Amino acid sequence: MSTFQLDSHYGRFGGCYAPETLMPALIELEAAFVEARAEPEFRERLRRLLRDFGGRPTPLFHAERLGAEWGLDLWLKREDLLHTGAHKLNNALGQALLAQRMGKTRILAETGAGQHGVACATVCALLGLDCVVYMGEMDAQRQVPNVERMELLGARVVIVRAGQRTLKDAINEALRAWVGDPDAHYLLGSALGPHPFPTIVAFFHEPIGKEAAAQYREQAQTDQPDLVLACVGGGSNAIGLFRGFMDNPEVALVGVEAGGTGSAPGEHAARWAGGREGVLHGCKTLVLCDDDGQILATHSVSAGLDYPAVGPEHAQLAEQGRARYLSASDDEALAGFAALARFEGILPALESSHALGWLLARREDWRGMSVLLGLSGRGDKDLATVLPLLGGTR
Amino acid sequence: MTGRMKALLAAPSPGPGPGIAPYITAGDGGLERTLAVLHGLERGGAVCVELGLPFSDPLADGPALQAAAQRSLEAGTTPDATLEVIRSYRDQGGKLPILLFSYSNPLWVGLGGLRASAERLAEAGGDGFVVPDLPPEEADELCAACDELDLGTVFFATPRSSIERIRSAARASSGFLYAIGRVGVTGLRTSFDDEVLDWLDFVRELAGNTPLAVGFGVAEPADIRALAGHTDLAICGTALVNHLHNTAGTPEDAAASAQALVTRLSQATRD
């Protein structure tokens, strides 16, 4: 049956494991995406908005002090400088334009750390669309400033009290709402979910990697870095960054997931350490679940990495051996946060801090090499979490 | 197809209205209760049962069935134990066809994959599958296994599904085609007005020889009367699950309560 125009699978991962109640909307979305992607006017409008509203291209910053401290050549792709403070805007803007083109009047979105919710609320204000953001109660409590930002931008924030009250439950609720609302587009915030979402989200984040590869060649005067490193929750910033380097076998790709506080179930969100091949939220991928297939609780100090499955393209890249996926603990992430703050004057998001923390812990393995790290977001939103843990004068 | 399924598909209803096909969540109130309720449903005149295997993240379900799954999981229900209930029901002489209603992940992980799930269901005495997050596009493996093991498959049609999709879903369904009369999740009422009934007639025509079942929002005898002549089977889920949850007492009390509700529905078109 050829329901879709594009390949809906990433090897044995991905696919479209969606209820029939969602299938017509997914088919409609794919058709609209294929059409828009081929249309010069659409691409031009997106490019201009990313530039004039979003601030693309984002800089590639040579973090010389921290690099010297760690004994390596460190480059940061500064998605934290994108409007709203994280890479999420790339996808929010792209999908919102797509939704508008489809005649949708309302955007539904889930959010974990709140960055995707803020990006959606922002583009909806820009484009004059209604915006409803679903957010787990736990996440809303630890990301209060982002809840306030979304509301100031005119979005309605729906607090989800089901299940574990985090990102996965927010996705469940947003999908349920979409089923009953044909005027809405569900603006999924990571490169996961049923086809065509992983394809669409990765496409809109491709500028991260394309820019980074070109900027690196120009600024470092070398063909490529030895290592490209990014944090992986669902994996949207990582897939965007990896896409710029995937075809170059000289470049090692590493994704860093949340090691949390330990290796027991419920203490982490490390899918490659404890995940099984299964189906969650419409795609076949690695899933943290128990022997019965029930989805496990996860933990991470960072709300954006606190998710029990991962984008299917990452599952495929790992299986092919093209990318490796490793984890950093909460403590390692906090150490990474502190290091970047002190040595470079940048407060990184706790999500991005996982990539920094991983590198800090394994810097001897990469001594003398060049590392390009995706700084996916800024850390202002995390101060309430970080301050009690890292301490300070108070 | 098992003999039980064949008989059901050949004659879905004993009366003038649709056959009553209840949905219950396995292990809600404990598995002993589930087993008793299966017998109660049979005594009440149900023609088959959808037995829900509880899942932590049931994204096609509304709050009532989510809560039922949660209660069942908290009571310790597993996929293995759910199959054991089917086996016990058969051992005790239970005759109703039983379709296992499960999301994909418990089949992939809990029962060892789609093929292994089919083997184990057949061996336990089940009759088919309803997998809400497995559209025909992803169902080749399950369909092949079911075909080989004489189990039935069920796929869905909604008012937003294209004609082509409805035809494909009917073709892929060796059991019945499950029509959802409105957009949305389980648990909300559906008003079976002329528009919905016309759509059902249209779907029934597209389905050809595949029997039609209607679910989502079937709760009252009035719904059954409205559906008479427009569908072969009527699936009653949320209303029954809530009814059982609100019934205190022993497993036998729950069975009597289930029997009473199904009797009311199955008698609706015979008064």
Interface residues (C-beta under 8 A of the other chain):
Chain A: M1 T3 F4 S8 G15 C16 Y17 A18 P19 E20 T21 M23 P24 A25 I27 A162 G163 K168 D169 N172 L175 R176 V179 G180 D181 P182 R276 E277 G278 V279 L280 H281 G282 K284 V287 C289 D291 D292 G293 Q294 I295
Chain B: F55 S56 D57 L59 A60 G62 P63 Q66 L73 T78 P79 Y103 S104 N105 P106 L107 W108 V109 G110 L111 P132 D133 L134 P135 P136 E137 E138 F155 F156 A157 T158 R160 S161 S162 R165 S168 A169 I180 V183 G184 V185
